[in-house]
């Protein structure tokens, strides 16, 4: 994922840590 290295993506991941975990679980499930 190139977007993973983007500053905006990092800020979004930091700001929405819980949402990130939820998305990860949703992908696995």
C-alpha contacts under 8 A as a table, 3 or more apart, distances in Angstrom:
res1	aa1	res2	aa2	distance
1	X	4	X	5.37
1	X	5	X	7.60
2	X	5	X	5.70
2	X	6	X	7.07
3	X	6	X	5.01
3	X	9	X	6.43
4	X	9	X	5.95
4	X	10	X	6.98
5	X	9	X	7.12
5	X	10	X	7.17
6	X	9	X	5.26
6	X	10	X	6.45
7	X	10	X	5.09
7	X	11	X	6.22
8	X	11	X	5.15
8	X	12	X	6.13
9	X	12	X	5.02
9	X	13	X	6.06
10	X	13	X	5.04
10	X	14	X	6.11
11	X	14	X	5.04
11	X	15	X	5.98
12	X	15	X	5.03
12	X	16	X	5.86
13	X	16	X	5.20
13	X	17	X	5.55
13	X	20	X	6.27
14	X	17	X	5.51
16	X	19	X	5.13
16	X	20	X	6.04
17	X	20	X	5.05
17	X	21	X	6.40
18	X	21	X	5.16
18	X	22	X	6.24
19	X	22	X	4.98
19	X	23	X	6.16
20	X	23	X	5.14
20	X	24	X	6.26
21	X	24	X	5.03
21	X	25	X	6.23
22	X	25	X	5.17
22	X	26	X	6.08
23	X	26	X	4.96
23	X	27	X	6.19
24	X	27	X	5.16
24	X	28	X	6.35
25	X	28	X	5.08
25	X	29	X	5.96
26	X	29	X	5.06
